[in-house]
Amino acid sequence: MTGDTTKVNRLLKTARGQIDGILKMIEEDRYCIEVSNQIMACQAILSKVNREVLNAHINHCVLNATGDERQEKLDEIAKVLDNLV
């Protein structure tokens, strides 16, 4: 992967820490809304990571592709966007 791997690593480690915290909350039988809020916070971090990865793909893989490969890369992005929407 090209792009800001330091930022991606930091965000993923944060998400991992949040997931560990959520697991602990479940074990402690914490209030459901508190658990849900932590799950949503983790999802937000993973969305940020996904944006970073996709931006890196667009700025490197797509822009540097030529000919038929470029269309293939654009088709891949279109499929990902379909999944996001």
N, CA, C and O atoms as CSV, one atom per row, in Angstrom:
chain,resi,resn,atom,element,x,y,z
A,1,MET,N,N,0.836,-1.175,0.000
A,1,MET,CA,C,0.000,0.000,0.000
A,1,MET,C,C,0.876,1.231,0.000
A,1,MET,O,O,1.861,1.316,0.733
A,2,THR,N,N,0.505,2.169,-0.824
A,2,THR,CA,C,1.179,3.456,-0.790
A,2,THR,C,C,0.326,4.410,0.036
A,2,THR,O,O,-0.807,4.085,0.392
A,3,GLY,N,N,0.849,5.548,0.332
A,3,GLY,CA,C,0.101,6.511,1.123
A,3,GLY,C,C,0.688,6.614,2.520
A,3,GLY,O,O,1.803,6.165,2.784
A,4,ASP,N,N,-0.079,7.208,3.392
A,4,ASP,CA,C,0.378,7.471,4.757
A,4,ASP,C,C,0.178,6.233,5.633
A,4,ASP,O,O,-0.790,6.134,6.388
A,5,THR,N,N,1.115,5.296,5.514
A,5,THR,CA,C,0.988,4.046,6.271
A,5,THR,C,C,1.108,4.283,7.778
A,5,THR,O,O,0.544,3.524,8.567
A,6,THR,N,N,1.823,5.309,8.179
A,6,THR,CA,C,1.938,5.620,9.602
A,6,THR,C,C,0.569,5.977,10.165
A,6,THR,O,O,0.188,5.510,11.238
A,7,LYS,N,N,-0.167,6.808,9.435
A,7,LYS,CA,C,-1.501,7.210,9.871
A,7,LYS,C,C,-2.446,6.014,9.886
A,7,LYS,O,O,-3.220,5.844,10.829
A,8,VAL,N,N,-2.387,5.188,8.852
A,8,VAL,CA,C,-3.245,4.003,8.769
A,8,VAL,C,C,-2.933,3.055,9.930
A,8,VAL,O,O,-3.851,2.554,10.580
A,9,ASN,N,N,-1.672,2.808,10.190
A,9,ASN,CA,C,-1.283,1.934,11.306
A,9,ASN,C,C,-1.785,2.470,12.639
A,9,ASN,O,O,-2.300,1.716,13.465
A,10,ARG,N,N,-1.635,3.776,12.846
A,10,ARG,CA,C,-2.072,4.394,14.104
A,10,ARG,C,C,-3.585,4.245,14.270
A,10,ARG,O,O,-4.060,3.887,15.348
A,11,LEU,N,N,-4.333,4.517,13.217
A,11,LEU,CA,C,-5.785,4.402,13.290
A,11,LEU,C,C,-6.222,2.959,13.537
A,11,LEU,O,O,-7.129,2.713,14.332
A,12,LEU,N,N,-5.587,2.012,12.863
A,12,LEU,CA,C,-5.947,0.606,13.063
A,12,LEU,C,C,-5.619,0.136,14.480
A,12,LEU,O,O,-6.376,-0.640,15.064
A,13,LYS,N,N,-4.516,0.591,15.025
A,13,LYS,CA,C,-4.168,0.226,16.399
A,13,LYS,C,C,-5.161,0.840,17.384
A,13,LYS,O,O,-5.501,0.228,18.397
A,14,THR,N,N,-5.618,2.046,17.082
A,14,THR,CA,C,-6.643,2.669,17.915
A,14,THR,C,C,-7.933,1.866,17.859
A,14,THR,O,O,-8.560,1.618,18.889
A,15,ALA,N,N,-8.328,1.459,16.658
A,15,ALA,CA,C,-9.544,0.645,16.501
A,15,ALA,C,C,-9.402,-0.679,17.251
A,15,ALA,O,O,-10.340,-1.134,17.906
A,16,ARG,N,N,-8.233,-1.286,17.149
A,16,ARG,CA,C,-7.993,-2.549,17.863
A,16,ARG,C,C,-8.147,-2.339,19.368
A,16,ARG,O,O,-8.744,-3.165,20.057
A,17,GLY,N,N,-7.611,-1.234,19.869
A,17,GLY,CA,C,-7.750,-0.920,21.292
A,17,GLY,C,C,-9.204,-0.713,21.685
A,17,GLY,O,O,-9.636,-1.132,22.759
A,18,GLN,N,N,-9.956,-0.060,20.799
A,18,GLN,CA,C,-11.370,0.133,21.085
A,18,GLN,C,C,-12.124,-1.195,21.090
A,18,GLN,O,O,-12.995,-1.413,21.932
A,19,ILE,N,N,-11.796,-2.065,20.167
A,19,ILE,CA,C,-12.451,-3.374,20.136
A,19,ILE,C,C,-12.141,-4.152,21.412
A,19,ILE,O,O,-13.026,-4.793,21.979
A,20,ASP,N,N,-10.896,-4.099,21.862
A,20,ASP,CA,C,-10.550,-4.747,23.133
A,20,ASP,C,C,-11.379,-4.158,24.279
A,20,ASP,O,O,-11.844,-4.882,25.160
A,21,GLY,N,N,-11.554,-2.842,24.251
A,21,GLY,CA,C,-12.370,-2.187,25.271
A,21,GLY,C,C,-13.827,-2.610,25.196
A,21,GLY,O,O,-14.476,-2.791,26.226
A,22,ILE,N,N,-14.342,-2.766,23.992
A,22,ILE,CA,C,-15.725,-3.212,23.809
A,22,ILE,C,C,-15.894,-4.628,24.344
A,22,ILE,O,O,-16.881,-4.926,25.017
A,23,LEU,N,N,-14.936,-5.499,24.048
A,23,LEU,CA,C,-15.000,-6.860,24.572
A,23,LEU,C,C,-15.031,-6.860,26.103
A,23,LEU,O,O,-15.768,-7.631,26.718
A,24,LYS,N,N,-14.230,-5.993,26.704
A,24,LYS,CA,C,-14.207,-5.894,28.162
A,24,LYS,C,C,-15.553,-5.381,28.678
A,24,LYS,O,O,-16.055,-5.852,29.698
A,25,MET,N,N,-16.128,-4.415,27.966
A,25,MET,CA,C,-17.434,-3.889,28.356
A,25,MET,C,C,-18.495,-4.992,28.327
A,25,MET,O,O,-19.352,-5.063,29.208
A,26,ILE,N,N,-18.430,-5.844,27.310
A,26,ILE,CA,C,-19.380,-6.953,27.202
A,26,ILE,C,C,-19.196,-7.905,28.384
A,26,ILE,O,O,-20.171,-8.335,29.001
A,27,GLU,N,N,-17.943,-8.228,28.694
A,27,GLU,CA,C,-17.658,-9.125,29.819
A,27,GLU,C,C,-18.155,-8.532,31.138
A,27,GLU,O,O,-18.590,-9.261,32.030
A,28,GLU,N,N,-18.088,-7.211,31.250
A,28,GLU,CA,C,-18.513,-6.533,32.474
A,28,GLU,C,C,-20.017,-6.253,32.485
A,28,GLU,O,O,-20.536,-5.661,33.431
A,29,ASP,N,N,-20.711,-6.680,31.433
A,29,ASP,CA,C,-22.156,-6.473,31.313
A,29,ASP,C,C,-22.524,-4.997,31.431
A,29,ASP,O,O,-23.450,-4.622,32.151
A,30,ARG,N,N,-21.770,-4.169,30.700
A,30,ARG,CA,C,-22.020,-2.722,30.717
A,30,ARG,C,C,-23.301,-2.393,29.977
A,30,ARG,O,O,-23.816,-3.202,29.206
A,31,TYR,N,N,-23.798,-1.216,30.217
A,31,TYR,CA,C,-25.044,-0.722,29.635
A,31,TYR,C,C,-24.962,-0.750,28.101
A,31,TYR,O,O,-23.978,-0.310,27.506
A,32,CYS,N,N,-26.010,-1.274,27.492
A,32,CYS,CA,C,-26.020,-1.504,26.039
A,32,CYS,C,C,-25.711,-0.245,25.223
A,32,CYS,O,O,-24.989,-0.303,24.228
A,33,ILE,N,N,-26.257,0.874,25.647
A,33,ILE,CA,C,-26.037,2.114,24.901
A,33,ILE,C,C,-24.571,2.523,24.958
A,33,ILE,O,O,-24.037,3.023,23.968
A,34,GLU,N,N,-23.921,2.325,26.076
A,34,GLU,CA,C,-22.483,2.616,26.175
A,34,GLU,C,C,-21.699,1.736,25.212
A,34,GLU,O,O,-20.781,2.207,24.540
A,35,VAL,N,N,-22.059,0.461,25.145
A,35,VAL,CA,C,-21.395,-0.473,24.237
A,35,VAL,C,C,-21.628,-0.027,22.791
A,35,VAL,O,O,-20.697,0.019,21.987
A,36,SER,N,N,-22.869,0.297,22.479
A,36,SER,CA,C,-23.205,0.730,21.123
A,36,SER,C,C,-22.432,1.979,20.730
A,36,SER,O,O,-21.954,2.077,19.600
A,37,ASN,N,N,-22.302,2.926,21.637
A,37,ASN,CA,C,-21.544,4.147,21.344
A,37,ASN,C,C,-20.084,3.838,21.033
A,37,ASN,O,O,-19.492,4.455,20.148
A,38,GLN,N,N,-19.514,2.898,21.746
A,38,GLN,CA,C,-18.123,2.521,21.488
A,38,GLN,C,C,-17.989,1.791,20.153
A,38,GLN,O,O,-17.000,1.968,19.442
A,39,ILE,N,N,-18.975,0.978,19.816
A,39,ILE,CA,C,-18.965,0.303,18.516
A,39,ILE,C,C,-19.017,1.340,17.393
A,39,ILE,O,O,-18.278,1.230,16.415
A,40,MET,N,N,-19.882,2.338,17.529
A,40,MET,CA,C,-19.979,3.379,16.500
A,40,MET,C,C,-18.692,4.191,16.389
A,40,MET,O,O,-18.304,4.598,15.295
A,41,ALA,N,N,-18.035,4.424,17.516
A,41,ALA,CA,C,-16.759,5.147,17.487
A,41,ALA,C,C,-15.710,4.332,16.733
A,41,ALA,O,O,-14.913,4.885,15.974
A,42,CYS,N,N,-15.715,3.034,16.943
A,42,CYS,CA,C,-14.774,2.157,16.245
A,42,CYS,C,C,-15.084,2.136,14.748
A,42,CYS,O,O,-14.171,2.176,13.924
A,43,GLN,N,N,-16.354,2.076,14.400
A,43,GLN,CA,C,-16.744,2.101,12.991
A,43,GLN,C,C,-16.282,3.399,12.322
A,43,GLN,O,O,-15.865,3.384,11.164
A,44,ALA,N,N,-16.353,4.505,13.038
A,44,ALA,CA,C,-15.912,5.788,12.481
A,44,ALA,C,C,-14.415,5.759,12.181
A,44,ALA,O,O,-13.973,6.268,11.150
A,45,ILE,N,N,-13.647,5.169,13.073
A,45,ILE,CA,C,-12.202,5.062,12.839
A,45,ILE,C,C,-11.934,4.177,11.627
A,45,ILE,O,O,-11.099,4.517,10.790
A,46,LEU,N,N,-12.628,3.050,11.523
A,46,LEU,CA,C,-12.428,2.166,10.382
A,46,LEU,C,C,-12.837,2.849,9.076
A,46,LEU,O,O,-12.236,2.592,8.033
A,47,SER,N,N,-13.833,3.700,9.122
A,47,SER,CA,C,-14.212,4.472,7.924
A,47,SER,C,C,-13.086,5.424,7.520
A,47,SER,O,O,-12.809,5.592,6.332
A,48,LYS,N,N,-12.445,6.038,8.499
A,48,LYS,CA,C,-11.305,6.913,8.204
A,48,LYS,C,C,-10.172,6.127,7.559
A,48,LYS,O,O,-9.553,6.578,6.595
A,49,VAL,N,N,-9.914,4.949,8.104
A,49,VAL,CA,C,-8.859,4.095,7.543
A,49,VAL,C,C,-9.194,3.743,6.100
A,49,VAL,O,O,-8.329,3.807,5.227
A,50,ASN,N,N,-10.429,3.376,5.849
A,50,ASN,CA,C,-10.838,3.008,4.498
A,50,ASN,C,C,-10.661,4.177,3.540
A,50,ASN,O,O,-10.212,3.989,2.410
A,51,ARG,N,N,-11.011,5.385,3.982
A,51,ARG,CA,C,-10.807,6.572,3.126
A,51,ARG,C,C,-9.331,6.764,2.796
A,51,ARG,O,O,-8.978,7.066,1.656
A,52,GLU,N,N,-8.477,6.589,3.787
A,52,GLU,CA,C,-7.031,6.719,3.553
A,52,GLU,C,C,-6.545,5.699,2.525
A,52,GLU,O,O,-5.786,6.035,1.616
A,53,VAL,N,N,-6.987,4.459,2.677
A,53,VAL,CA,C,-6.566,3.399,1.761
A,53,VAL,C,C,-7.082,3.677,0.351
A,53,VAL,O,O,-6.343,3.538,-0.623
A,54,LEU,N,N,-8.337,4.065,0.248
A,54,LEU,CA,C,-8.906,4.354,-1.078
A,54,LEU,C,C,-8.255,5.570,-1.721
A,54,LEU,O,O,-8.009,5.573,-2.927
A,55,ASN,N,N,-7.975,6.600,-0.935
A,55,ASN,CA,C,-7.268,7.771,-1.482
A,55,ASN,C,C,-5.888,7.389,-1.992
A,55,ASN,O,O,-5.458,7.853,-3.048
A,56,ALA,N,N,-5.202,6.547,-1.246
A,56,ALA,CA,C,-3.884,6.089,-1.686
A,56,ALA,C,C,-4.006,5.307,-2.989
A,56,ALA,O,O,-3.179,5.456,-3.888
A,57,HIS,N,N,-5.033,4.481,-3.088
A,57,HIS,CA,C,-5.242,3.698,-4.307
A,57,HIS,C,C,-5.508,4.613,-5.502
A,57,HIS,O,O,-4.940,4.429,-6.579
A,58,ILE,N,N,-6.366,5.586,-5.300
A,58,ILE,CA,C,-6.690,6.518,-6.393
A,58,ILE,C,C,-5.461,7.313,-6.789
A,58,ILE,O,O,-5.154,7.439,-7.974
A,59,ASN,N,N,-4.754,7.852,-5.800
A,59,ASN,CA,C,-3.617,8.732,-6.085
A,59,ASN,C,C,-2.389,8.006,-6.593
A,59,ASN,O,O,-1.498,8.628,-7.172
A,60,HIS,N,N,-2.326,6.713,-6.389
A,60,HIS,CA,C,-1.157,5.975,-6.867
A,60,HIS,C,C,-1.546,4.982,-7.965
A,60,HIS,O,O,-1.122,5.110,-9.114
A,61,CYS,N,N,-2.341,4.015,-7.600
A,61,CYS,CA,C,-2.650,2.918,-8.532
A,61,CYS,C,C,-3.441,3.388,-9.743
A,61,CYS,O,O,-3.120,3.031,-10.876
A,62,VAL,N,N,-4.470,4.187,-9.505
A,62,VAL,CA,C,-5.314,4.623,-10.620
A,62,VAL,C,C,-4.583,5.643,-11.482
A,62,VAL,O,O,-4.570,5.528,-12.708
A,63,LEU,N,N,-3.979,6.633,-10.851
A,63,LEU,CA,C,-3.313,7.686,-11.625
A,63,LEU,C,C,-2.113,7.175,-12.406
A,63,LEU,O,O,-1.794,7.713,-13.466
A,64,ASN,N,N,-1.444,6.148,-11.901
A,64,ASN,CA,C,-0.271,5.620,-12.584
A,64,ASN,C,C,-0.598,4.514,-13.585
A,64,ASN,O,O,0.273,4.067,-14.332
A,65,ALA,N,N,-1.852,4.076,-13.595
A,65,ALA,CA,C,-2.248,3.025,-14.531
A,65,ALA,C,C,-2.352,3.587,-15.947
A,65,ALA,O,O,-2.625,4.771,-16.140
A,66,THR,N,N,-2.131,2.725,-16.922
A,66,THR,CA,C,-2.230,3.146,-18.314
A,66,THR,C,C,-3.125,2.186,-19.086
A,66,THR,O,O,-3.279,1.024,-18.710
A,67,GLY,N,N,-3.699,2.674,-20.142
A,67,GLY,CA,C,-4.480,1.842,-21.054
A,67,GLY,C,C,-5.610,1.096,-20.379
A,67,GLY,O,O,-6.352,1.663,-19.578
A,68,ASP,N,N,-5.737,-0.183,-20.708
A,68,ASP,CA,C,-6.805,-1.025,-20.168
A,68,ASP,C,C,-6.718,-1.160,-18.652
A,68,ASP,O,O,-7.733,-1.304,-17.971
A,69,GLU,N,N,-5.493,-1.112,-18.133
A,69,GLU,CA,C,-5.308,-1.227,-16.686
A,69,GLU,C,C,-6.006,-0.078,-15.956
A,69,GLU,O,O,-6.560,-0.278,-14.876
A,70,ARG,N,N,-5.982,1.120,-16.538
A,70,ARG,CA,C,-6.630,2.273,-15.915
A,70,ARG,C,C,-8.131,2.025,-15.793
A,70,ARG,O,O,-8.718,2.291,-14.744
A,71,GLN,N,N,-8.747,1.527,-16.841
A,71,GLN,CA,C,-10.188,1.250,-16.789
A,71,GLN,C,C,-10.490,0.174,-15.759
A,71,GLN,O,O,-11.496,0.246,-15.053
A,72,GLU,N,N,-9.624,-0.818,-15.674
A,72,GLU,CA,C,-9.793,-1.872,-14.668
A,72,GLU,C,C,-9.770,-1.278,-13.262
A,72,GLU,O,O,-10.589,-1.644,-12.419
A,73,LYS,N,N,-8.841,-0.368,-13.009
A,73,LYS,CA,C,-8.728,0.273,-11.699
A,73,LYS,C,C,-9.955,1.133,-11.412
A,73,LYS,O,O,-10.447,1.153,-10.284
A,74,LEU,N,N,-10.444,1.835,-12.414
A,74,LEU,CA,C,-11.643,2.649,-12.236
A,74,LEU,C,C,-12.860,1.770,-11.946
A,74,LEU,O,O,-13.707,2.128,-11.128
A,75,ASP,N,N,-12.942,0.630,-12.613
A,75,ASP,CA,C,-14.034,-0.310,-12.355
A,75,ASP,C,C,-13.984,-0.835,-10.928
A,75,ASP,O,O,-15.022,-1.009,-10.288
A,76,GLU,N,N,-12.773,-1.089,-10.428
A,76,GLU,CA,C,-12.611,-1.542,-9.049
A,76,GLU,C,C,-13.135,-0.496,-8.068
A,76,GLU,O,O,-13.840,-0.819,-7.112
A,77,ILE,N,N,-12.782,0.757,-8.321
A,77,ILE,CA,C,-13.246,1.842,-7.450
A,77,ILE,C,C,-14.766,1.945,-7.501
A,77,ILE,O,O,-15.410,2.158,-6.473
A,78,ALA,N,N,-15.338,1.796,-8.682
A,78,ALA,CA,C,-16.794,1.851,-8.818
A,78,ALA,C,C,-17.460,0.756,-7.991
A,78,ALA,O,O,-18.491,1.001,-7.363
A,79,LYS,N,N,-16.891,-0.442,-7.980
A,79,LYS,CA,C,-17.452,-1.549,-7.186
A,79,LYS,C,C,-17.374,-1.239,-5.693
A,79,LYS,O,O,-18.314,-1.504,-4.943
A,80,VAL,N,N,-16.251,-0.680,-5.275
A,80,VAL,CA,C,-16.102,-0.319,-3.867
A,80,VAL,C,C,-17.134,0.736,-3.483
A,80,VAL,O,O,-17.765,0.645,-2.430
A,81,LEU,N,N,-17.300,1.738,-4.346
A,81,LEU,CA,C,-18.288,2.790,-4.055
A,81,LEU,C,C,-19.699,2.220,-3.997
A,81,LEU,O,O,-20.509,2.667,-3.185
A,82,ASP,N,N,-20.002,1.253,-4.836
A,82,ASP,CA,C,-21.309,0.589,-4.793
A,82,ASP,C,C,-21.524,-0.074,-3.434
A,82,ASP,O,O,-22.625,-0.034,-2.886
A,83,ASN,N,N,-20.479,-0.675,-2.900
A,83,ASN,CA,C,-20.581,-1.330,-1.590
A,83,ASN,C,C,-20.743,-0.319,-0.458
A,83,ASN,O,O,-21.390,-0.608,0.549
A,84,LEU,N,N,-20.156,0.861,-0.624
A,84,LEU,CA,C,-20.228,1.885,0.422
A,84,LEU,C,C,-21.594,2.563,0.473
A,84,LEU,O,O,-22.039,3.017,1.527
A,85,VAL,N,N,-22.245,2.621,-0.673
A,85,VAL,CA,C,-23.501,3.382,-0.743
A,85,VAL,C,C,-24.685,2.528,-0.422
A,85,VAL,O,O,-25.817,3.012,-0.436
